């Protein structure tokens, strides 16, 4: 769970860093797309197969059992955590 939270935080910080970028277009682009001719060479006939499926019978229920479970406790502890600050591109001047 900690790894997932760390990964989500890292992705969020990366997205925040990208939104602070200042992007300027320096050159116009040009794209030429190739042209294709498609011809029908044969007429087709499609008949899909038929299937008769009998699904299994599933019965869901519950029973009461006595099991041993661990007892979990928590405590407060002061730790040092990393901080991040981002200056957007226009503010760097």
Buried (B, 14 or more C-beta within 10 A) or exposed (E): EEEEEEEEEEEEEEEEEEEEEEEEEEEEEEEEEEEEEEEEEEEEEEEEEEEEEEEEEEEEEEEEEEEEEEEEEEEEEEEEEEEEEEEEEEEEE
